[in-house]
């Protein structure tokens, strides 16, 4: 029997709500992310982490503002660094952890209205694996 879930669009449609920009959990930034964002906002890459990040055991994450949103998310619900957003943001919600822990998909769906919950595990893993392979970064 053919699945009704075949493409990323079948299981996710971004609603531009900013929920993925909310709460500490961390938008990890790579050295490449730091360089690109620094260049885009005319900041010094050598001081970027101390100015715009918090440190976790796994590395720097973008700081959250008083509203618990990423500091690069403004009141008009716009990502101010969208053209150079971090790799983790570009990947959302097709994260590698879903391949190991597909149950996390439904947890993510509870916070993100664009994620379709209750996708059969085999379909979810197939779609996420294809997205990861086709990312080009």
CNS distance restraints for C-alpha pairs under 8 A (distance, minus, plus):
assign (resid   3 and name CA) (resid 123 and name CA) 7.50 0.50 0.50
assign (resid   4 and name CA) (resid  10 and name CA) 7.75 0.50 0.50
assign (resid   5 and name CA) (resid  10 and name CA) 5.46 0.50 0.50
assign (resid   5 and name CA) (resid  11 and name CA) 6.80 0.50 0.50
assign (resid   5 and name CA) (resid 119 and name CA) 7.72 0.50 0.50
assign (resid   5 and name CA) (resid 123 and name CA) 6.38 0.50 0.50
assign (resid   5 and name CA) (resid 124 and name CA) 7.99 0.50 0.50
assign (resid   6 and name CA) (resid  10 and name CA) 6.45 0.50 0.50
assign (resid   6 and name CA) (resid 123 and name CA) 7.18 0.50 0.50
assign (resid   6 and name CA) (resid 127 and name CA) 6.79 0.50 0.50
assign (resid   7 and name CA) (resid  11 and name CA) 7.23 0.50 0.50
assign (resid   7 and name CA) (resid 127 and name CA) 6.18 0.50 0.50
assign (resid   8 and name CA) (resid  12 and name CA) 5.95 0.50 0.50
assign (resid   8 and name CA) (resid 127 and name CA) 6.23 0.50 0.50
assign (resid   8 and name CA) (resid 128 and name CA) 7.68 0.50 0.50
assign (resid   8 and name CA) (resid 131 and name CA) 7.56 0.50 0.50
assign (resid   9 and name CA) (resid  13 and name CA) 6.07 0.50 0.50
assign (resid  10 and name CA) (resid 116 and name CA) 7.98 0.50 0.50
assign (resid  11 and name CA) (resid 115 and name CA) 6.03 0.50 0.50
assign (resid  11 and name CA) (resid 116 and name CA) 4.97 0.50 0.50
assign (resid  11 and name CA) (resid 117 and name CA) 7.86 0.50 0.50
assign (resid  11 and name CA) (resid 119 and name CA) 7.57 0.50 0.50
assign (resid  12 and name CA) (resid  93 and name CA) 7.92 0.50 0.50
assign (resid  12 and name CA) (resid 114 and name CA) 5.38 0.50 0.50
assign (resid  12 and name CA) (resid 115 and name CA) 4.62 0.50 0.50
assign (resid  12 and name CA) (resid 116 and name CA) 6.00 0.50 0.50
assign (resid  13 and name CA) (resid 114 and name CA) 4.80 0.50 0.50
assign (resid  13 and name CA) (resid 115 and name CA) 6.65 0.50 0.50
assign (resid  14 and name CA) (resid 114 and name CA) 5.10 0.50 0.50
assign (resid  14 and name CA) (resid 115 and name CA) 7.87 0.50 0.50
assign (resid  15 and name CA) (resid 113 and name CA) 7.20 0.50 0.50
assign (resid  15 and name CA) (resid 114 and name CA) 5.75 0.50 0.50
assign (resid  16 and name CA) (resid  77 and name CA) 7.84 0.50 0.50
assign (resid  17 and name CA) (resid  77 and name CA) 7.18 0.50 0.50
assign (resid  18 and name CA) (resid  22 and name CA) 6.78 0.50 0.50
assign (resid  18 and name CA) (resid  73 and name CA) 7.95 0.50 0.50
assign (resid  18 and name CA) (resid  77 and name CA) 6.40 0.50 0.50
assign (resid  18 and name CA) (resid  78 and name CA) 7.81 0.50 0.50
assign (resid  19 and name CA) (resid 111 and name CA) 6.65 0.50 0.50
assign (resid  19 and name CA) (resid 112 and name CA) 6.05 0.50 0.50
assign (resid  20 and name CA) (resid 111 and name CA) 7.78 0.50 0.50
assign (resid  20 and name CA) (resid 112 and name CA) 6.84 0.50 0.50
assign (resid  21 and name CA) (resid  69 and name CA) 5.40 0.50 0.50
assign (resid  21 and name CA) (resid  70 and name CA) 5.41 0.50 0.50
assign (resid  21 and name CA) (resid  73 and name CA) 7.15 0.50 0.50
assign (resid  22 and name CA) (resid  64 and name CA) 7.85 0.50 0.50
assign (resid  22 and name CA) (resid  68 and name CA) 5.62 0.50 0.50
assign (resid  22 and name CA) (resid  69 and name CA) 4.18 0.50 0.50
assign (resid  22 and name CA) (resid  70 and name CA) 6.36 0.50 0.50
assign (resid  23 and name CA) (resid  64 and name CA) 7.21 0.50 0.50
assign (resid  23 and name CA) (resid  68 and name CA) 5.14 0.50 0.50
assign (resid  23 and name CA) (resid  69 and name CA) 5.98 0.50 0.50
assign (resid  23 and name CA) (resid  70 and name CA) 7.86 0.50 0.50
assign (resid  24 and name CA) (resid  64 and name CA) 6.84 0.50 0.50
assign (resid  24 and name CA) (resid  68 and name CA) 7.11 0.50 0.50
assign (resid  26 and name CA) (resid  61 and name CA) 5.15 0.50 0.50
assign (resid  26 and name CA) (resid  62 and name CA) 6.69 0.50 0.50
assign (resid  27 and name CA) (resid  61 and name CA) 5.00 0.50 0.50
assign (resid  27 and name CA) (resid  62 and name CA) 5.60 0.50 0.50
assign (resid  27 and name CA) (resid  86 and name CA) 7.68 0.50 0.50
assign (resid  27 and name CA) (resid  88 and name CA) 6.48 0.50 0.50
assign (resid  27 and name CA) (resid  89 and name CA) 7.30 0.50 0.50
assign (resid  28 and name CA) (resid  59 and name CA) 6.99 0.50 0.50
assign (resid  28 and name CA) (resid  60 and name CA) 5.83 0.50 0.50
assign (resid  28 and name CA) (resid  61 and name CA) 4.27 0.50 0.50
assign (resid  28 and name CA) (resid  62 and name CA) 6.63 0.50 0.50
assign (resid  28 and name CA) (resid  86 and name CA) 7.68 0.50 0.50
assign (resid  28 and name CA) (resid  88 and name CA) 6.64 0.50 0.50
assign (resid  29 and name CA) (resid  33 and name CA) 5.56 0.50 0.50
assign (resid  29 and name CA) (resid  34 and name CA) 6.41 0.50 0.50
assign (resid  29 and name CA) (resid  59 and name CA) 7.82 0.50 0.50
assign (resid  29 and name CA) (resid  60 and name CA) 6.04 0.50 0.50
assign (resid  29 and name CA) (resid  61 and name CA) 5.81 0.50 0.50
assign (resid  29 and name CA) (resid  62 and name CA) 7.04 0.50 0.50
assign (resid  29 and name CA) (resid  86 and name CA) 6.01 0.50 0.50
assign (resid  29 and name CA) (resid  87 and name CA) 7.27 0.50 0.50
assign (resid  29 and name CA) (resid  88 and name CA) 7.42 0.50 0.50
assign (resid  30 and name CA) (resid  34 and name CA) 6.23 0.50 0.50
assign (resid  30 and name CA) (resid  60 and name CA) 7.97 0.50 0.50
assign (resid  30 and name CA) (resid  86 and name CA) 7.61 0.50 0.50
assign (resid  30 and name CA) (resid  87 and name CA) 7.62 0.50 0.50
assign (resid  31 and name CA) (resid  35 and name CA) 6.25 0.50 0.50
assign (resid  32 and name CA) (resid  36 and name CA) 6.20 0.50 0.50
assign (resid  33 and name CA) (resid  37 and name CA) 5.97 0.50 0.50
assign (resid  33 and name CA) (resid  84 and name CA) 7.55 0.50 0.50
assign (resid  33 and name CA) (resid  85 and name CA) 7.39 0.50 0.50
assign (resid  33 and name CA) (resid  86 and name CA) 5.25 0.50 0.50
assign (resid  33 and name CA) (resid  87 and name CA) 6.79 0.50 0.50
assign (resid  34 and name CA) (resid  38 and name CA) 5.88 0.50 0.50
assign (resid  34 and name CA) (resid  45 and name CA) 6.37 0.50 0.50
assign (resid  34 and name CA) (resid  48 and name CA) 6.86 0.50 0.50
assign (resid  34 and name CA) (resid  49 and name CA) 7.79 0.50 0.50
assign (resid  35 and name CA) (resid  39 and name CA) 6.18 0.50 0.50
assign (resid  35 and name CA) (resid  45 and name CA) 5.70 0.50 0.50
assign (resid  36 and name CA) (resid  40 and name CA) 6.19 0.50 0.50
assign (resid  36 and name CA) (resid  84 and name CA) 6.20 0.50 0.50
assign (resid  37 and name CA) (resid  41 and name CA) 6.13 0.50 0.50
assign (resid  37 and name CA) (resid  81 and name CA) 6.96 0.50 0.50
assign (resid  37 and name CA) (resid  84 and name CA) 5.92 0.50 0.50
assign (resid  37 and name CA) (resid  85 and name CA) 7.23 0.50 0.50
assign (resid  37 and name CA) (resid  86 and name CA) 7.97 0.50 0.50
assign (resid  38 and name CA) (resid  42 and name CA) 5.64 0.50 0.50
assign (resid  38 and name CA) (resid  43 and name CA) 4.60 0.50 0.50
assign (resid  38 and name CA) (resid  44 and name CA) 6.04 0.50 0.50
assign (resid  38 and name CA) (resid  45 and name CA) 5.35 0.50 0.50
assign (resid  38 and name CA) (resid  48 and name CA) 6.76 0.50 0.50
assign (resid  39 and name CA) (resid  43 and name CA) 6.32 0.50 0.50
assign (resid  39 and name CA) (resid  44 and name CA) 7.77 0.50 0.50
assign (resid  39 and name CA) (resid  45 and name CA) 7.66 0.50 0.50
assign (resid  40 and name CA) (resid  81 and name CA) 7.51 0.50 0.50
assign (resid  40 and name CA) (resid  84 and name CA) 7.25 0.50 0.50
assign (resid  41 and name CA) (resid  81 and name CA) 7.88 0.50 0.50
assign (resid  43 and name CA) (resid  47 and name CA) 7.88 0.50 0.50
assign (resid  43 and name CA) (resid  48 and name CA) 6.77 0.50 0.50
assign (resid  44 and name CA) (resid  48 and name CA) 6.02 0.50 0.50
assign (resid  45 and name CA) (resid  49 and name CA) 7.81 0.50 0.50
assign (resid  47 and name CA) (resid  51 and name CA) 6.21 0.50 0.50
assign (resid  48 and name CA) (resid  52 and name CA) 5.70 0.50 0.50
assign (resid  48 and name CA) (resid  53 and name CA) 7.30 0.50 0.50
assign (resid  49 and name CA) (resid  53 and name CA) 4.78 0.50 0.50
assign (resid  49 and name CA) (resid  54 and name CA) 7.30 0.50 0.50
assign (resid  49 and name CA) (resid  60 and name CA) 6.74 0.50 0.50
assign (resid  50 and name CA) (resid  54 and name CA) 7.56 0.50 0.50
assign (resid  52 and name CA) (resid  62 and name CA) 6.01 0.50 0.50
assign (resid  52 and name CA) (resid  63 and name CA) 5.70 0.50 0.50
assign (resid  52 and name CA) (resid  71 and name CA) 7.71 0.50 0.50
assign (resid  53 and name CA) (resid  60 and name CA) 5.75 0.50 0.50
assign (resid  53 and name CA) (resid  61 and name CA) 5.28 0.50 0.50
assign (resid  53 and name CA) (resid  62 and name CA) 4.40 0.50 0.50
assign (resid  53 and name CA) (resid  63 and name CA) 4.63 0.50 0.50
assign (resid  54 and name CA) (resid  60 and name CA) 5.64 0.50 0.50
assign (resid  54 and name CA) (resid  61 and name CA) 5.43 0.50 0.50
assign (resid  54 and name CA) (resid  62 and name CA) 6.28 0.50 0.50
assign (resid  54 and name CA) (resid  63 and name CA) 5.46 0.50 0.50
assign (resid  55 and name CA) (resid  59 and name CA) 5.61 0.50 0.50
assign (resid  55 and name CA) (resid  60 and name CA) 4.51 0.50 0.50
assign (resid  55 and name CA) (resid  61 and name CA) 6.23 0.50 0.50
assign (resid  56 and name CA) (resid  60 and name CA) 6.05 0.50 0.50
assign (resid  56 and name CA) (resid  61 and name CA) 7.08 0.50 0.50
assign (resid  62 and name CA) (resid  70 and name CA) 6.47 0.50 0.50
assign (resid  62 and name CA) (resid  71 and name CA) 7.23 0.50 0.50
assign (resid  63 and name CA) (resid  70 and name CA) 6.07 0.50 0.50
assign (resid  63 and name CA) (resid  71 and name CA) 5.97 0.50 0.50
assign (resid  64 and name CA) (resid  68 and name CA) 5.13 0.50 0.50
assign (resid  64 and name CA) (resid  69 and name CA) 5.13 0.50 0.50
assign (resid  64 and name CA) (resid  70 and name CA) 4.54 0.50 0.50
assign (resid  64 and name CA) (resid  71 and name CA) 5.34 0.50 0.50
assign (resid  65 and name CA) (resid  69 and name CA) 5.58 0.50 0.50
assign (resid  65 and name CA) (resid  70 and name CA) 6.15 0.50 0.50
assign (resid  65 and name CA) (resid  71 and name CA) 5.17 0.50 0.50
assign (resid  69 and name CA) (resid  73 and name CA) 6.52 0.50 0.50
assign (resid  72 and name CA) (resid  79 and name CA) 5.91 0.50 0.50
assign (resid  72 and name CA) (resid  80 and name CA) 5.39 0.50 0.50
assign (resid  72 and name CA) (resid  81 and name CA) 6.44 0.50 0.50
assign (resid  73 and name CA) (resid  77 and name CA) 6.34 0.50 0.50
assign (resid  73 and name CA) (resid  78 and name CA) 5.59 0.50 0.50
assign (resid  73 and name CA) (resid  79 and name CA) 4.59 0.50 0.50
assign (resid  73 and name CA) (resid  80 and name CA) 5.97 0.50 0.50
assign (resid  74 and name CA) (resid  78 and name CA) 5.53 0.50 0.50
assign (resid  74 and name CA) (resid  79 and name CA) 6.57 0.50 0.50
assign (resid  74 and name CA) (resid  80 and name CA) 6.84 0.50 0.50
assign (resid  81 and name CA) (resid  85 and name CA) 5.43 0.50 0.50
assign (resid  85 and name CA) (resid  89 and name CA) 6.21 0.50 0.50
assign (resid  85 and name CA) (resid  90 and name CA) 6.75 0.50 0.50
assign (resid  86 and name CA) (resid  90 and name CA) 6.45 0.50 0.50
assign (resid  87 and name CA) (resid  91 and name CA) 6.24 0.50 0.50
assign (resid  88 and name CA) (resid  92 and name CA) 6.37 0.50 0.50
assign (resid  88 and name CA) (resid  95 and name CA) 7.96 0.50 0.50
assign (resid  91 and name CA) (resid  95 and name CA) 6.10 0.50 0.50
assign (resid  91 and name CA) (resid 132 and name CA) 7.88 0.50 0.50
assign (resid  91 and name CA) (resid 135 and name CA) 7.89 0.50 0.50
assign (resid  93 and name CA) (resid 108 and name CA) 8.00 0.50 0.50
assign (resid  93 and name CA) (resid 115 and name CA) 7.94 0.50 0.50
assign (resid  94 and name CA) (resid  98 and name CA) 7.24 0.50 0.50
assign (resid  94 and name CA) (resid 128 and name CA) 5.27 0.50 0.50
assign (resid  94 and name CA) (resid 131 and name CA) 6.66 0.50 0.50
assign (resid  94 and name CA) (resid 132 and name CA) 7.04 0.50 0.50
assign (resid  95 and name CA) (resid  99 and name CA) 7.79 0.50 0.50
assign (resid  95 and name CA) (resid 128 and name CA) 7.20 0.50 0.50
assign (resid  95 and name CA) (resid 132 and name CA) 7.60 0.50 0.50
assign (resid  96 and name CA) (resid 100 and name CA) 7.36 0.50 0.50
assign (resid  96 and name CA) (resid 128 and name CA) 7.61 0.50 0.50
assign (resid  96 and name CA) (resid 129 and name CA) 7.78 0.50 0.50
assign (resid  96 and name CA) (resid 132 and name CA) 7.26 0.50 0.50
assign (resid  97 and name CA) (resid 101 and name CA) 5.83 0.50 0.50
assign (resid  97 and name CA) (resid 102 and name CA) 7.63 0.50 0.50
assign (resid  98 and name CA) (resid 102 and name CA) 4.53 0.50 0.50
assign (resid  98 and name CA) (resid 103 and name CA) 7.45 0.50 0.50
assign (resid  98 and name CA) (resid 104 and name CA) 6.32 0.50 0.50
assign (resid  98 and name CA) (resid 105 and name CA) 6.57 0.50 0.50
assign (resid  98 and name CA) (resid 125 and name CA) 7.09 0.50 0.50
assign (resid  98 and name CA) (resid 128 and name CA) 7.37 0.50 0.50
assign (resid  99 and name CA) (resid 125 and name CA) 5.47 0.50 0.50
assign (resid  99 and name CA) (resid 128 and name CA) 7.13 0.50 0.50
assign (resid  99 and name CA) (resid 129 and name CA) 7.12 0.50 0.50
assign (resid 102 and name CA) (resid 121 and name CA) 6.28 0.50 0.50
assign (resid 102 and name CA) (resid 124 and name CA) 7.31 0.50 0.50
assign (resid 102 and name CA) (resid 125 and name CA) 7.16 0.50 0.50
assign (resid 103 and name CA) (resid 107 and name CA) 7.09 0.50 0.50
assign (resid 104 and name CA) (resid 108 and name CA) 6.13 0.50 0.50
assign (resid 105 and name CA) (resid 109 and name CA) 6.11 0.50 0.50
assign (resid 105 and name CA) (resid 117 and name CA) 7.05 0.50 0.50
assign (resid 106 and name CA) (resid 110 and name CA) 6.30 0.50 0.50
assign (resid 106 and name CA) (resid 117 and name CA) 5.26 0.50 0.50
assign (resid 106 and name CA) (resid 118 and name CA) 6.41 0.50 0.50
assign (resid 107 and name CA) (resid 111 and name CA) 7.19 0.50 0.50
assign (resid 108 and name CA) (resid 112 and name CA) 6.10 0.50 0.50
assign (resid 108 and name CA) (resid 115 and name CA) 7.50 0.50 0.50
assign (resid 109 and name CA) (resid 113 and name CA) 6.40 0.50 0.50
assign (resid 109 and name CA) (resid 114 and name CA) 7.41 0.50 0.50
assign (resid 109 and name CA) (resid 115 and name CA) 4.98 0.50 0.50
assign (resid 109 and name CA) (resid 116 and name CA) 6.54 0.50 0.50
assign (resid 109 and name CA) (resid 117 and name CA) 5.69 0.50 0.50
assign (resid 119 and name CA) (resid 123 and name CA) 6.80 0.50 0.50
assign (resid 119 and name CA) (resid 124 and name CA) 6.00 0.50 0.50
assign (resid 120 and name CA) (resid 124 and name CA) 6.16 0.50 0.50
assign (resid 121 and name CA) (resid 125 and name CA) 6.03 0.50 0.50
assign (resid 122 and name CA) (resid 126 and name CA) 6.15 0.50 0.50
assign (resid 123 and name CA) (resid 127 and name CA) 6.20 0.50 0.50
assign (resid 124 and name CA) (resid 128 and name CA) 6.03 0.50 0.50
assign (resid 125 and name CA) (resid 129 and name CA) 5.86 0.50 0.50
assign (resid 126 and name CA) (resid 130 and name CA) 6.23 0.50 0.50
assign (resid 127 and name CA) (resid 131 and name CA) 6.25 0.50 0.50
assign (resid 128 and name CA) (resid 132 and name CA) 6.19 0.50 0.50
assign (resid 129 and name CA) (resid 133 and name CA) 6.18 0.50 0.50
assign (resid 130 and name CA) (resid 134 and name CA) 6.07 0.50 0.50
assign (resid 131 and name CA) (resid 135 and name CA) 5.98 0.50 0.50
